[in-house]
Amino acid sequence: MLKKLTVRGFEQGDEKVMVRIHKDSVEKFENLDVDEKFILMLFQRPDFRFFVADNEGGIVGFLGAVFYSSVSRAEVGPVSIAKGYRNSGVGSRLLDDCENFLRTLNIRRVTAKVKYDNNESINFFKKHGFEQEAVFRRYTKDYGDVVQFVKFL
């Protein structure tokens, strides 16, 4: 399935596939309007980076990270993987590459917020060394609870 998986930065034109992948698992994320315009806006921010998983010329997942170099902190998310590629190591590879990038910026503290009932993502972050730090009640725009995880690089 994963013959030639590579992780690269975002390229204009990726946004169409990224929106489709994100919508395939929208129930796992906060109710935000993630469309092509939103992705392009994030891409233009100097403190944000998308990591794109490409398998033989086709996008199979992506991860976003916002980073604050001045205070050595970052937050990762979303991590969106195409159906058929979940639980195949794509998310792990994206997160590893993201963490390596953040280390080059001297980022030391990385957080991730996950919907309280998203057990798949909770287990993913725990598997990668993140620890539960807090629960935010009524955090999302539709009043859902969120668990915050932290990892120190």
N, C-alpha and C positions, 0 to 999 in steps of 0.2 A: 504494500500500500504506500509506504513512504520510501520511494526509491532514491530521490535526490532532494531531500528537504533542506532548504536553505532559509536563513532568516536575514532579512534585509530591511532597510528603511522604507518608509512610505514613498510611493511615486504617484504623481497625479494620474488618475485613471483607476487607481486601486479602490477609490471610494465606493464605486458601484457594487463591487463584490463584497466589500466590507459591510455595507449596509445590509445586503442580503444575508450574510452570515450572522450578523447581529440580530436581525429580525427572526431568524430561525430559532433563537433561544431567548427571545425578549422577556419571557416569563422569569428568567433568572436575574434580570437586571432591574434597576430602578426605572420607573416610568418616565423616561426622557425621550425627547424627539431626536433620535439619532438618524440623521439623513445626510446626504452628500454634502450639503452646505455646512452642517455642523462638523463633519470630519475635516473638511478643508479649512475651516476656521481654526480647529485645534492644530492642524498641521502647520499653520502659519505662526503659531505662538513659539517664541524662542525657548520657553520653559516646558515644552511638551514634545514627546517623541512617540511615534508609532513604530512598532516592530511587526513586520509582516512575514508570516510563514508561507513559503512558496514551495510547492511540490511539483517539479517538472513544468514550471510555467503557469501553474494555477494556484491561486491564493486559497489556503486551507485554514487560515486563522490569523488573528492579530492580537496584539496587546498594546495598550496605551500606558504612558507614564508621564506624570507631571513631576517636575523636580525643582527644588529650591536650593540651589548651590550655596547661597549665602548662609543658610542655616543647616546645611548637610542633611536635608530631608527630601523624601519623595513619596508619592502615592502611585501604586499601580492599579490599573483597571481602565477599561474592561479587558477581560481575557475572553475572547470569542473564538470558538473553534467550530468549523463546519461539521455538520452531521456526517457521520461516516469516518471522521478523523478524531473524534473524541476518544479519550483514553488510549491514545496511540503514541503519546510522547510529544505531541505538537506543543501543548501548553507548557510542558516542562522546558522544552527547548527555547520557547519564547521568553519564559521567565528567566532562565539562565542567561540568555543573551542580554536581556534588560538589566539584570543585576550586574553583569560585567560592565556594561555601559555606565551604570550609576556609580560603580566603584571608580571609574576614570574621572568622575566629577567630584570625588571625595564625599559622596553621599554615604551616610552611615546609618540612617534610620529610614526604613521603608514600611509604609502601611498599605493595607488593602481593606476596603469595606465590602462586605458581602451581605446580601439579604439574609435575614435570620433563618429562613427556612430553606436556603439553598445549600443542602448538605453536600452536594457534589463539589461545589466551590470551596466550602469550608474544609472538606477533606483534602482538596488540592493544596490549599495554602498550608495546612498543618503538615502535610507530607513534605513540603518544601521549607520547613523550618520556621514558619510563622507561628506566633503564639497569640492566643486571644488576649486582647488588651482591654476591650470595653464593649458594652452593648449600648447603642443609641436607640432610645425608645422614640417611636413616631418620627423617625428621621427623614423618611422619603416624602416626596410630595403627596403620595397617597397614604401617608401616616404609617408606613411599614417600619418595622424594627430592622436594625442593621448591626452586624457584628464587625468590629474593627480588629484586624490582626496587625502585628508588628514583627519585623525582623531587623536585626542589627547586622549590617555587613562588615 
